[in-house]
Amino acid sequence: MTPQTRSRRVRSAPPRLVTFALVIWCGFSGSLHASQRVSFRTDDGVILAATWYEPAGRTGPAVILVHMLHRTRRDFDGLASRLASEGIGALALDLRGHGESGGMVGADFTPMAADVRAARHFLATRGDVSGRIGVLGA
């Protein structure tokens, strides 16, 4: 069997089999804990999009997950689900000008500090957050 033949066989895998494999993989890598899309406004008026991963124990500490520049909150889906399963609420947010959030990113990244402050304020108003809030960034 030549490399070209082997390559053609891999590419011609039945679409239903590939789809089934992806569904199984996604099912096992997904979260059993509730998550919901939320949004909130910064002090300077920017609307931010985020995903709240509810902690397993209903009331507990929380962590704000801050993505890298030119990335999105989706980078933290796996970690956020794991934290929630361990009883730690997780708020993965899209910084301004990223993902589904409004605003723009300029040469000055200082306004992004307002994004983290707004996320902290959002968590402080939730009844399922015990008051202990951390920040994790990449």
C-alpha positions, 0 to 999 in steps of 0.5 A: 500500500502506497502512502497515497493510497493510505491517505485516500483511505483515511480521507474517505472515512464514512461521514457518519462514523466521523460524526459519531466519533466527534459526538462521543468525544464531545459528550465525554469532554463536556461538563455536567455542570450548569453554565450560562452566558451572561453579560455586564457593563464596565464603568466606562460603558462597555458590554462584556460577554462571559460564561458563568459556570455554576459551582457544584455546591451552590455556594462557594468561592469563584475565579475570574478567568482572563484569556490571552490577547487575541483569544476568547473565553472559550479557551477556558471551557475545560478548566471552568467545567473542572473548577465548577465540578470541584465547587469553585464557580468560574466566570470566563469573560471575553475582554473588550474587543474580543469574542462576543464583547463590545469595545475595541482594543487599542495600543493601551491595554489599561482599560482591560483592567476595568473589565476585570473590575466589572467581572469582580463586581458581577460576582460580588452581587451573586448569591452563589459566590461566598465572597472569596474571588480569585483571578486567573490569567494566561 
